[in-house]
Amino acid sequence: MKIYLVGGAVRDDLLNLDVKEKDWVVIGSSPKDMEAKGYKPIGKDFPVFLHPKTKEEYALARTERKTGIGHKGFTFYSDDNVSLEDDLKRRDLTINAIAKNPNTNELIDPYGGLLDIKEKKLRMVSNAFSEDPLRVFRVARFQAKLSHLGFIIEDKTLAKMESIANSGELQTLSKERIWLETNKALEEKNPQDFFNVLNATGALKEICNKVSDPYENAENALLTASEAGYNSNVIWAVFCVYSKESEEINKSFKAPKKFVESSRILNKIIFTLKENKIDAKAIFNVLSDCDAFRRPERVIELIPIITILSRKYGYPLINWKELITNIIKVTPDEEYLKRSGKIISTHLKDKRLATLKEKLKID
């Protein structure tokens, strides 16, 4: 039995990036042997095990054959005759198909990954790349991760990704799997590059046809937000901000509730500013629609990006935090407290609107 470190851990170490997790491949073993050594089986489709102490994943070397459509349409074959080179060949990019012997530090690189690292190239290992449509999203994510180092997608690989996008196979992917890759990309160094690649290959349109038209407007805003280092929740909101179909985009990617809420709020506020609706009533209404008086923290989180986009695109500059802070301090007058809920609500609304008119300032 031989054990090798593979995939992202080898790649990131070679690039002097932080190694977040380690994956191992086992040559010349069997499930029975692994369990006898204390490894815990966790794989459903192929033999993957957790190390009894480190809890890192150890997978038996395997090959695969396309037998159906989509990301899961594969039959896997694994036994002690499968070589390391056979296992590495099934991987997506050459930079992810490098193995390392942990005892000797020898690098095994049968598909030219080391040269591609040197030349800053994202290149598919083989034409089998096209058998898994999820790889379009994975490669787009690697572009988001590595573009700051100068990496670009090799032309043939980019063309293959475009071919996959045009084949209709992206429709076979689960929304959960698409979101998993998207969420990872949102946390990378240059998340805007993830969407740029998807847009360039036609994949963005395939996932949600409501995205492509307004994406040109969002592209520069995404770059601005990425450069400012905002978290994934804010980056996602910026991606959706210039579409009047943001609800459809959230649905197509199956974004979690917090991401949906942030995109709705940013969308409402930016569209109000774009239309130059800076009178007190319009501002009050948009804050009410965003539930800013009851849950102010959701809007406050977005104020920095609202300010940046306002400065960049010439929208009215408003001191949102001051407005919200002062408005939520407003309480009904004592004489109204014994009246009906409807009367109290109307009174509170009028009083809050008066406070907003007093505090509203356009810088």
Secondary structure as GFF3:
##gff-version 3
##sequence-region A 1 363
A	DSSP	beta_strand	2	6	.	.	.	ID=ss1
A	DSSP	alpha_helix	8	14	.	.	.	ID=ss2
A	DSSP	beta_strand	23	27	.	.	.	ID=ss3
A	DSSP	alpha_helix	31	36	.	.	.	ID=ss4
A	DSSP	beta_strand	40	41	.	.	.	ID=ss5
A	DSSP	beta_strand	48	50	.	.	.	ID=ss6
A	DSSP	beta_strand	57	60	.	.	.	ID=ss7
A	DSSP	beta_strand	63	66	.	.	.	ID=ss8
A	DSSP	beta_strand	74	77	.	.	.	ID=ss9
A	DSSP	alpha_helix	84	89	.	.	.	ID=ss10
A	DSSP	three_ten_helix	94	96	.	.	.	ID=ss11
A	DSSP	beta_strand	99	100	.	.	.	ID=ss12
A	DSSP	beta_strand	107	108	.	.	.	ID=ss13
A	DSSP	alpha_helix	113	118	.	.	.	ID=ss14
A	DSSP	beta_strand	121	122	.	.	.	ID=ss15
A	DSSP	three_ten_helix	127	131	.	.	.	ID=ss16
A	DSSP	alpha_helix	135	146	.	.	.	ID=ss17
A	DSSP	three_ten_helix	147	149	.	.	.	ID=ss18
A	DSSP	beta_strand	152	153	.	.	.	ID=ss19
A	DSSP	alpha_helix	155	167	.	.	.	ID=ss20
A	DSSP	three_ten_helix	169	172	.	.	.	ID=ss21
A	DSSP	alpha_helix	175	186	.	.	.	ID=ss22
A	DSSP	alpha_helix	191	201	.	.	.	ID=ss23
A	DSSP	alpha_helix	203	207	.	.	.	ID=ss24
A	DSSP	alpha_helix	212	227	.	.	.	ID=ss25
A	DSSP	alpha_helix	232	240	.	.	.	ID=ss26
A	DSSP	alpha_helix	246	253	.	.	.	ID=ss27
A	DSSP	alpha_helix	257	274	.	.	.	ID=ss28
A	DSSP	alpha_helix	280	289	.	.	.	ID=ss29
A	DSSP	alpha_helix	296	300	.	.	.	ID=ss30
A	DSSP	alpha_helix	303	313	.	.	.	ID=ss31
A	DSSP	alpha_helix	320	328	.	.	.	ID=ss32
A	DSSP	three_ten_helix	334	336	.	.	.	ID=ss33
A	DSSP	alpha_helix	341	359	.	.	.	ID=ss34
###
